[in-house]
């Protein structure tokens, strides 16, 4: 099979990018099509054959794609996939809009229906996360929302098959796109997070908290991630909190922080493994479509304190691999942290839960699915 991969934009690293890495390992010859490619910010993508759209040349598009919501779908429509037998779009936005030949199988690995248009529309409209461009972003969205929703519905009809990353996303696909989907959970590299870290603790300031014990947040610093809840809770509890990640909210989050809060920005994989393995627990205060960091923590045999909504409700076992809090409030999170401290945690049981989502399982399931669906698709043209 000649396969092409499609992804919304290459300008960050997170759970979706780990999916792309796994797909690349399965099909290393498959090129990766995208709207924009911010090369300095994405060293993880250096081994991919990346093909970006005409948006690549537009001002600020690589860092502020939200300024071009009406052009991004057109960027994906401009690609030609006639030479491919299978197209796999990995998307939470516009990549599903690609137009393929009837004989080409288009399989959409859906991270979620477009969040800012559907499930989290009000949240994005109030806090676009564009910094100084927030007001402009709100204006653009208010003027274009209806047309963008109409186009998103049209684009949602183009894939031949949907794969959802969680039951949460499966329900959204049904609700907003009226499409059936199968679930294949994203991968976690259990071996990577369970092996002994090669990182040597040499007292960099960001790791100083480890001496007294610390909680951990691994997240992009954007409004919907709710990192401020973790900061405020640890401020009140006077608990050490290490935050791994960057984003447009970093400056404002630092202003909230008292001396027990430590920011690390971008770190190496070995440092990340070290931080997971030596924390008290991961705090995940946001609603995630899946929430790969919850499984990374469990792979490192560490429990998770997380909001009881979204994908985490499918991967964390209350009282066994983590603690849930029911309201996205500081008081609710503080209560969960205090409850966490009353438990004894079984490392083997925690890691065993992560093993159910291991990268080997993901690769086997996605490869089997693609090959089976391609055979079925071919029969339609015999």
Secondary structure, 3 states (H helix, E strand, C coil): CCEEEEECCECCCCHHHHHHHHHHHHCCCCCEEECCECHHHCHHHCCCCEEECHHHHCCCCCCCHHHHHHHHHHHHHCCCCCCCCEEEEEECCCHHHCCCCCCCEEEEEECCCCCCCCCCHHHHHHCCCCHHHHHHHHHHHHHHHHHHHHHHHHHHCCCCEEEECCHHHHHHHHHHHCCCEEECCCCECHHHHHCCCCCCCCCCHHHHHHHCCCEEEECCCCHHHCHHHHHHHHHHHCCCEEEEECCCCHHHHHHHCCCCEEECECCCHHHHHHHHHHCCEEEECCCECCCHHHHHHHHCCCCEEEECCECHHHHCCECCCEEEECCCCHHHHHHHHHHHCCCCCCHHHHHHHHHCCEHHHHHHHHHHHHHHHHHHHHHCCC
